[in-house]
């Protein structure tokens, strides 16, 4: 992995200036509690709800609230309910665009692999949106949807 430029100075300051690699840095700075928590982000659970593939925790009622809007498609509903703002991962910390891009690219690869593994018969596309204004940190966004649902009208979800 390419180390974001904004982290290189911090990593280089370790060991009296000799530096430290990312994996060793995690061992010094991280915690098992965080590692377990990050599993939900770095190997997410997806669920199938009446023709929709969504992140774990999404309910049929929530899907219906978007599916019943006029003009909704399966694509628009899945994109909306599955989006993740990278800057929201740690809501109390300032983040630089290079870190957001590094995380977004890796999460895109992870989500692509996990969706293919979990739903091989329903191909999905994962998108990582990078805003034109690189300093618009909140606009960096990851989302996914099933391929082919762009023109399929959204439908009422069965309560289950």
C-alpha positions as CSV (number, residue, x, y, z in Angstrom):
1,X,0.0,0.0,0.0
2,X,1.2,3.5,-0.8
3,X,1.5,5.4,2.5
4,X,-0.4,8.7,2.3
5,X,2.0,11.6,2.3
6,X,0.3,13.1,5.3
7,X,1.4,10.0,7.4
8,X,5.0,9.7,6.2
9,X,6.3,12.4,8.5
10,X,4.7,10.8,11.6
11,X,6.0,7.3,10.6
12,X,9.4,8.7,10.0
13,X,9.7,10.2,13.4
14,X,9.5,6.9,15.2
15,X,12.6,5.1,16.5
16,X,14.7,8.2,16.9
17,X,14.1,9.1,13.3
18,X,14.7,5.7,11.8
19,X,11.0,5.4,11.1
20,X,8.5,2.6,11.3
21,X,6.4,0.7,8.8
22,X,2.5,0.8,8.8
23,X,2.1,-2.7,10.3
24,X,4.5,-2.0,13.2
25,X,2.8,1.4,13.7
26,X,-0.6,-0.3,14.0
27,X,0.9,-2.6,16.6
28,X,2.0,0.4,18.7
29,X,-1.0,2.7,18.2
30,X,-4.0,0.4,17.7
31,X,-6.1,-1.8,19.9
32,X,-7.9,-5.1,19.6
33,X,-11.2,-3.4,20.3
34,X,-10.6,-1.2,17.2
35,X,-9.4,-4.1,15.2
36,X,-12.6,-6.0,15.9
37,X,-14.7,-2.9,15.2
38,X,-12.9,-2.4,11.9
39,X,-14.0,-5.8,10.8
40,X,-17.5,-4.4,10.2
41,X,-16.0,-1.9,7.8
42,X,-13.2,-3.9,6.2
43,X,-15.2,-7.2,5.8
44,X,-18.8,-6.1,5.9
45,X,-21.9,-8.3,6.0
46,X,-24.3,-7.7,3.2
47,X,-27.9,-8.9,3.1
48,X,-30.5,-9.7,0.5
49,X,-33.9,-8.1,1.1
50,X,-36.5,-8.9,-1.6
51,X,-34.3,-8.3,-4.6
52,X,-32.0,-5.7,-3.0
53,X,-28.5,-6.1,-1.8
54,X,-27.8,-3.9,1.1
55,X,-25.4,-3.4,4.0
56,X,-26.2,-5.2,7.2
57,X,-28.7,-3.3,9.4
58,X,-30.8,-1.9,6.6
59,X,-34.4,-2.8,7.2
60,X,-37.3,-3.4,4.8
61,X,-39.1,-0.4,6.2
62,X,-36.1,1.8,5.4
63,X,-35.8,0.4,1.9
64,X,-39.6,1.0,1.4
65,X,-39.2,4.7,2.5
66,X,-37.0,5.2,-0.6
67,X,-38.5,2.6,-3.0
68,X,-41.9,4.2,-2.8
69,X,-40.7,7.6,-4.0
70,X,-41.8,8.4,-7.5
71,X,-39.1,7.6,-10.1
72,X,-37.1,5.4,-7.8
73,X,-35.2,2.5,-9.4
74,X,-33.5,-0.4,-7.8
75,X,-30.2,1.3,-8.7
76,X,-31.1,4.6,-7.1
77,X,-32.4,2.9,-3.9
78,X,-29.3,0.7,-3.6
79,X,-26.9,3.6,-4.3
80,X,-28.6,5.7,-1.6
81,X,-29.0,3.2,1.2
82,X,-25.5,1.7,0.6
83,X,-23.5,4.9,0.6
84,X,-20.7,5.5,3.0
85,X,-19.0,8.9,3.5
86,X,-15.3,8.0,4.2
87,X,-15.0,11.0,6.5
88,X,-17.7,9.6,8.7
89,X,-15.6,6.6,9.7
90,X,-14.1,8.7,12.5
91,X,-16.5,11.6,13.1
92,X,-14.3,13.3,15.8
93,X,-11.1,13.5,13.8
94,X,-9.9,15.8,11.1
95,X,-8.7,13.9,8.0
96,X,-6.7,14.8,4.9
97,X,-7.7,14.0,1.4
98,X,-4.8,11.6,0.8
99,X,-5.9,9.4,3.7
100,X,-9.5,9.5,2.5
101,X,-8.4,8.5,-1.0
102,X,-6.2,5.6,0.4
103,X,-9.1,4.3,2.5
104,X,-11.7,4.7,-0.3
105,X,-9.6,2.8,-2.8
106,X,-9.0,-0.1,-0.4
107,X,-12.6,-0.2,0.6
108,X,-13.7,-0.3,-3.0
109,X,-11.5,-3.4,-3.6
110,X,-12.8,-5.0,-0.4
111,X,-16.5,-4.4,-1.1
112,X,-16.0,-5.6,-4.7
113,X,-14.4,-8.9,-3.6
114,X,-16.9,-9.5,-0.7
115,X,-20.0,-8.8,-2.9
116,X,-18.6,-11.1,-5.6
117,X,-18.0,-13.8,-3.0
118,X,-21.4,-13.4,-1.2
119,X,-23.6,-12.8,-4.3
120,X,-21.8,-14.4,-7.3
121,X,-25.1,-14.6,-9.2
122,X,-25.9,-10.9,-8.7
123,X,-23.0,-8.8,-10.1
124,X,-22.5,-5.5,-8.4
125,X,-20.6,-2.4,-9.1
126,X,-18.8,-0.5,-6.3
127,X,-18.1,3.1,-6.9
128,X,-15.7,5.4,-5.0
129,X,-16.6,9.0,-5.7
130,X,-13.8,11.6,-5.6
131,X,-15.0,15.2,-5.7
132,X,-13.6,17.7,-8.1
133,X,-12.7,19.9,-5.1
134,X,-10.2,17.6,-3.3
135,X,-10.6,19.5,0.0
136,X,-14.4,18.7,0.1
137,X,-13.7,15.9,2.5
138,X,-17.3,14.9,3.3
139,X,-18.0,14.3,-0.4
140,X,-15.7,11.3,-0.8
141,X,-18.2,8.5,-0.9
142,X,-18.3,4.8,-1.4
143,X,-21.5,3.1,-2.7
144,X,-22.6,0.0,-4.5
145,X,-25.5,-1.4,-6.6
146,X,-26.5,-4.4,-8.6
147,X,-25.6,-4.1,-12.3
148,X,-28.7,-4.0,-14.5
149,X,-31.0,-2.2,-12.0
150,X,-30.6,1.2,-13.5
151,X,-34.0,1.1,-15.2
152,X,-35.8,-1.4,-13.0
153,X,-38.5,0.5,-11.1
154,X,-38.2,0.2,-7.3
155,X,-40.8,-2.0,-5.8
156,X,-42.6,-2.4,-2.5
157,X,-40.5,-4.5,-0.1
158,X,-42.1,-7.4,1.7
159,X,-41.9,-6.9,5.4
160,X,-39.8,-9.8,6.8
